[in-house]
Amino acid sequence: MTNVRVHQEGPEVLLVIDGRALQMPWNVALDVSKALQIKARKAEEIAKAEGIIFDQALLIRTGAPLGFTDNPDIQKEAAKEAAHNGDLRKYLPGGVKATEQFGNPTVRHNAERNGHGKGS
């Protein structure tokens, strides 16, 4: 296992990996930490792709307008999973509620109630 230590010495940051040291100014250390976090999140997404695909497929199946990833390969797999995995239904208790209404809505005026009917 890799041994990693980070130290701060005045305005400098010291990164020690397996006994090899890298010293850098604080602002460079901040830039490096941002870049490491971005790459680590992308690596985590690949490592957890199977779970993300399943969760994304559930969202697609329910019609939710959001997603868990912007990775096109994972999105394609999630769309396939949503379309072809019938077992997803058991994870959606009560199913997916339809929001469509059938028929044509009409507005009815009660002429007598509004004072425009017979006898006015």
C-alpha positions as CSV (number, residue, x, y, z in Angstrom):
1,M,0.0,0.0,0.0
2,T,1.2,3.5,-0.8
3,N,2.2,5.7,2.1
4,V,1.1,9.3,1.5
5,R,1.7,12.2,3.9
6,V,1.0,15.9,3.5
7,H,2.8,18.5,5.6
8,Q,2.7,22.3,5.7
9,E,5.9,24.2,6.2
10,G,5.3,28.0,6.3
11,P,3.8,29.0,3.0
12,E,4.8,25.7,1.3
13,V,3.1,22.4,1.2
14,L,5.1,19.2,1.2
15,L,3.6,16.0,-0.3
16,V,5.5,12.8,0.6
17,I,4.6,9.6,-1.3
18,D,6.6,6.5,-0.4
19,G,9.5,8.7,0.9
20,R,9.7,10.9,-2.2
21,A,8.9,14.5,-1.4
22,L,7.3,17.2,-3.6
23,Q,7.4,20.7,-2.2
24,M,5.1,23.4,-3.7
25,P,3.7,26.8,-2.9
26,W,0.3,26.9,-1.3
27,N,-1.5,28.2,-4.5
28,V,0.0,25.4,-6.6
29,A,-1.1,22.9,-3.9
30,L,-4.7,24.2,-4.2
31,D,-4.7,23.8,-8.0
32,V,-3.3,20.3,-7.7
33,S,-5.9,19.4,-5.1
34,K,-8.7,20.6,-7.4
35,A,-7.3,18.6,-10.3
36,L,-6.9,15.5,-8.1
37,Q,-10.5,15.8,-6.9
38,I,-11.9,16.1,-10.4
39,K,-10.0,13.1,-11.7
40,A,-10.8,11.1,-8.5
41,R,-14.5,11.7,-9.0
42,K,-14.3,10.5,-12.6
43,A,-12.4,7.4,-11.5
44,E,-15.1,6.8,-8.8
45,E,-17.8,7.1,-11.4
46,I,-16.2,4.4,-13.5
47,A,-15.6,2.2,-10.5
48,K,-19.3,2.5,-9.5
49,A,-20.7,2.4,-13.0
50,E,-22.9,-0.7,-12.4
51,G,-24.8,1.0,-9.5
52,I,-25.0,4.3,-11.3
53,I,-26.5,2.5,-14.4
54,F,-29.1,0.8,-12.3
55,D,-30.1,4.0,-10.4
56,Q,-30.2,6.0,-13.6
57,A,-32.4,3.3,-15.2
58,L,-34.9,3.7,-12.3
59,L,-35.0,7.4,-12.9
60,I,-35.5,7.0,-16.6
61,R,-38.3,4.5,-15.9
62,T,-40.1,7.0,-13.6
63,G,-39.6,9.9,-16.1
64,A,-37.5,11.9,-13.7
65,P,-35.9,14.9,-15.5
66,L,-32.5,14.5,-13.8
67,G,-29.6,12.1,-13.9
68,F,-26.6,10.9,-12.0
69,T,-23.9,11.2,-14.7
70,D,-22.9,13.1,-17.8
71,N,-20.8,10.1,-19.1
72,P,-22.5,9.2,-22.4
73,D,-21.4,5.5,-22.2
74,I,-23.1,5.1,-18.8
75,Q,-26.2,7.0,-20.0
76,K,-26.5,4.7,-23.0
77,E,-26.2,1.6,-20.8
78,A,-28.8,3.1,-18.3
79,A,-31.2,3.7,-21.2
80,K,-30.8,0.0,-22.4
81,E,-31.3,-1.2,-18.8
82,A,-34.5,0.9,-18.4
83,A,-35.9,-0.3,-21.7
84,H,-35.1,-4.0,-21.3
85,N,-35.0,-4.8,-17.5
86,G,-38.5,-5.9,-16.4
87,D,-37.3,-6.4,-12.9
88,L,-37.1,-2.6,-12.3
89,R,-40.8,-2.7,-11.6
90,K,-40.3,-4.4,-8.3
91,Y,-38.2,-1.5,-7.1
92,L,-41.0,1.0,-7.9
93,P,-43.8,0.2,-5.4
94,G,-47.2,1.1,-6.8
95,G,-45.7,1.4,-10.3
96,V,-45.3,4.7,-12.2
97,K,-48.3,7.0,-11.9
98,A,-49.6,8.3,-15.2
99,T,-50.0,12.1,-15.4
100,E,-51.9,12.1,-18.7
101,Q,-55.6,13.0,-18.6
102,F,-58.0,11.6,-21.1
103,G,-60.8,13.5,-22.9
104,N,-61.2,17.2,-23.5
105,P,-61.7,19.5,-20.6
106,T,-64.7,21.8,-20.9
107,V,-65.9,24.8,-19.1
108,R,-69.5,24.8,-18.0
109,H,-71.3,27.9,-16.9
110,N,-74.4,27.6,-14.8
111,A,-76.6,30.3,-16.4
112,E,-79.2,30.4,-13.6
113,R,-76.5,30.7,-10.9
114,N,-74.9,33.6,-12.6
115,G,-78.2,35.5,-13.0
116,H,-78.5,34.9,-16.8
117,G,-81.0,32.1,-16.8
118,K,-84.8,31.9,-17.2
119,G,-86.6,34.3,-15.0
120,S,-84.0,37.1,-15.0
